[in-house]
Amino acid sequence: MKGADDALRRVHSPRYMTQAADEGVRMRAVVVYESLWGNTAAIARAIAEGIGEAARVVPTEGATDEMLTGADLVVAGSTLLGF
């Protein structure tokens, strides 16, 4: 896990983010959600908007292996039910 931790620190460092922005690197992000009443869908769209124009928003039934392969970031959200 040390290698993964080092990679995460490097990717999230301000220097890396500045360099990536300067070089025009766009992160491929996919926001996948399951929504019963539309609230989670609205949050998923807001998250994708915050990530940037390269983020895709898809419901779980629309997510495919091809879509997720090569993504730099996958965000998953679902409804919470409590009875």
SERO-4910 file (N, C-alpha, C, O; in steps of 0.05 Angstrom, whole numbers):
BEGIN
 pado doro    nc1    nc2    nc3   cac1   cac2   cac3    cc1    cc2    cc3    oc1    oc2    oc3
  Met    A     16    -24      0      0      0      0     17     25      0      7     47     -6
  Lys    A     42     23      7     60     46      8     60     60    -20     59     84    -21
  Gly    A     63     44    -41     63     56    -68     38     71    -74     39     93    -86
  Ala    A     15     60    -66    -11     74    -71    -12     99    -55    -22    120    -65
  Asp    A     -4     98    -30     -4    122    -13     14    144    -25      6    168    -25
  Asp    A     37    137    -34     55    156    -47     43    168    -72     45    193    -76
  Ala    A     30    152    -88     17    162   -112     -5    181   -106     -8    202   -119
  Leu    A    -21    175    -85    -43    193    -78    -32    220    -68    -43    241    -74
  Arg    A    -11    219    -51      1    244    -42     11    261    -65      8    285    -66
  Arg    A     24    248    -84     35    262   -107     12    274   -124     15    297   -132
  Val    A     -9    259   -129    -31    269   -146    -45    292   -132    -54    311   -146
  His    A    -48    291   -106    -63    312    -91    -46    335    -82    -55    353    -68
  Ser    A    -20    335    -89     -3    357    -81    -10    382    -97    -16    380   -121
  Pro    A     -9    405    -85    -14    430   -100      4    433   -124     -5    444   -145
  Arg    A     29    425   -122     47    428   -145     38    411   -168     39    420   -191
  Tyr    A     29    386   -163     19    369   -185     -5    381   -198     -8    382   -222
  Met    A    -24    390   -181    -49    402   -192    -43    426   -209    -55    430   -230
  Thr    A    -25    443   -200    -17    467   -215     -4    459   -241    -11    470   -262
  Gln    A     14    439   -240     27    430   -264      7    418   -284      8    424   -308
  Ala    A    -11    402   -274    -32    389   -291    -49    411   -304    -55    409   -328
  Ala    A    -57    431   -289    -73    453   -300    -58    468   -321    -69    475   -342
  Asp    A    -32    474   -315    -16    489   -334    -12    473   -360    -11    485   -382
  Glu    A    -11    447   -358     -6    430   -382    -33    423   -396    -32    409   -416
  Gly    A    -55    432   -385    -81    426   -397    -90    397   -393   -106    387   -409
  Val    A    -80    384   -372    -88    357   -367   -116    357   -354   -121    372   -335
  Arg    A   -134    340   -365   -161    338   -355   -165    311   -342   -159    291   -354
  Met    A   -175    312   -318   -181    287   -304   -206    275   -315   -227    288   -318
  Arg    A   -205    249   -321   -229    234   -330   -244    224   -305   -234    207   -291
  Ala    A   -267    236   -299   -282    228   -276   -309    218   -284   -321    228   -303
  Val    A   -319    198   -270   -346    188   -274   -360    188   -248   -350    177   -228
  Val    A   -384    200   -247   -401    200   -223   -424    181   -229   -441    187   -246
  Val    A   -425    159   -214   -445    139   -218   -464    140   -194   -456    142   -171
  Tyr    A   -490    140   -199   -510    143   -177   -534    125   -181   -540    116   -203
  Glu    A   -547    119   -159   -573    106   -159   -592    125   -144   -586    132   -121
  Ser    A   -614    132   -155   -632    151   -143   -661    142   -145   -670    136   -167
  Leu    A   -675    142   -123   -703    135   -123   -721    158   -128   -741    156   -143
  Trp    A   -716    181   -115   -734    204   -117   -721    228   -130   -733    249   -131
  Gly    A   -696    226   -140   -684    248   -154   -664    264   -137   -649    280   -149
  Asn    A   -664    261   -111   -646    277    -94   -617    269    -99   -599    286   -102
  Thr    A   -611    243   -100   -584    233   -104   -574    241   -132   -551    247   -136
  Ala    A   -592    241   -152   -585    249   -179   -577    278   -179   -558    286   -193
  Ala    A   -591    295   -164   -584    323   -163   -557    327   -150   -541    344   -159
  Ile    A   -551    312   -129   -525    314   -116   -503    304   -135   -482    316   -136
  Ala    A   -508    283   -149   -489    272   -168   -482    293   -190   -459    297   -197
  Arg    A   -502    307   -200   -497    328   -220   -481    351   -208   -464    362   -221
  Ala    A   -487    358   -183   -472    379   -170   -442    371   -166   -425    388   -169
  Ile    A   -438    347   -158   -410    337   -154   -395    338   -181   -373    347   -182
  Ala    A   -408    328   -202   -395    328   -228   -389    357   -237   -368    362   -249
  Glu    A   -407    375   -232   -403    403   -240   -379    414   -225   -363    429   -236
  Gly    A   -376    407   -199   -354    416   -184   -327    404   -193   -306    417   -192
  Ile    A   -328    380   -203   -304    367   -214   -295    381   -239   -271    386   -243
  Gly    A   -313    387   -257   -306    401   -281   -320    388   -306   -334    368   -304
  Glu    A   -314    401   -328   -329    393   -353   -322    365   -363   -337    354   -379
  Ala    A   -300    353   -354   -293    327   -363   -307    305   -348   -305    281   -354
  Ala    A   -323    312   -327   -337    292   -311   -362    283   -325   -377    299   -335
  Arg    A   -367    257   -324   -392    246   -335   -410    237   -312   -399    227   -291
  Val    A   -436    240   -314   -455    232   -294   -472    211   -306   -485    215   -327
  Val    A   -474    187   -294   -490    166   -304   -504    150   -282   -492    146   -261
  Pro    A   -529    142   -287   -542    125   -267   -529     97   -268   -516     90   -288
  Thr    A   -532     81   -247   -519     55   -246   -525     38   -270   -508     23   -279
  Glu    A   -550     39   -280   -557     21   -302   -543     30   -328   -541     15   -347
  Gly    A   -533     54   -329   -519     64   -353   -489     62   -351   -475     66   -371
  Ala    A   -478     54   -328   -449     52   -325   -440     26   -337   -451      4   -332
  Thr    A   -419     28   -354   -408      4   -367   -379      1   -359   -366     20   -350
  Asp    A   -368    -23   -363   -340    -28   -358   -323     -9   -375   -303      1   -365
  Glu    A   -330     -6   -400   -315     12   -418   -314     40   -408   -293     54   -410
  Met    A   -336     49   -397   -337     77   -387   -319     81   -362   -307    102   -359
  Leu    A   -318     60   -346   -303     62   -321   -273     56   -324   -256     65   -309
  Thr    A   -266     41   -345   -239     34   -350   -223     59   -358   -231     74   -376
  Gly    A   -202     64   -344   -185     87   -350   -194    113   -337   -181    133   -340
  Ala    A   -215    111   -321   -223    136   -306   -203    142   -285   -193    123   -272
  Asp    A   -197    167   -281   -179    175   -260   -193    176   -233   -181    173   -212
  Leu    A   -220    180   -234   -236    183   -210   -263    171   -215   -276    178   -235
  Val    A   -273    154   -197   -300    144   -198   -313    152   -171   -303    144   -150
  Val    A   -335    166   -173   -351    173   -149   -377    158   -151   -390    158   -171
  Ala    A   -384    144   -129   -409    128   -129   -427    138   -107   -418    143    -84
  Gly    A   -453    141   -113   -472    150    -93   -498    135    -95   -506    126   -117
  Ser    A   -511    131    -73   -536    117    -73   -554    129    -51   -545    144    -34
  Thr    A   -579    121    -52   -598    130    -32   -593    115     -6   -582     93     -5
  Leu    A   -601    127     16   -600    115     42   -628    111     52   -644    130     52
  Leu    A   -635     87     59   -662     82     69   -660     73     98   -643     56    105
  Gly    A   -676     84    115   -677     75    143   -706     72    152   -723     89    148
  Phe    A   -711     49    163   -738     43    172   -738     36    201   -760     31    212
***
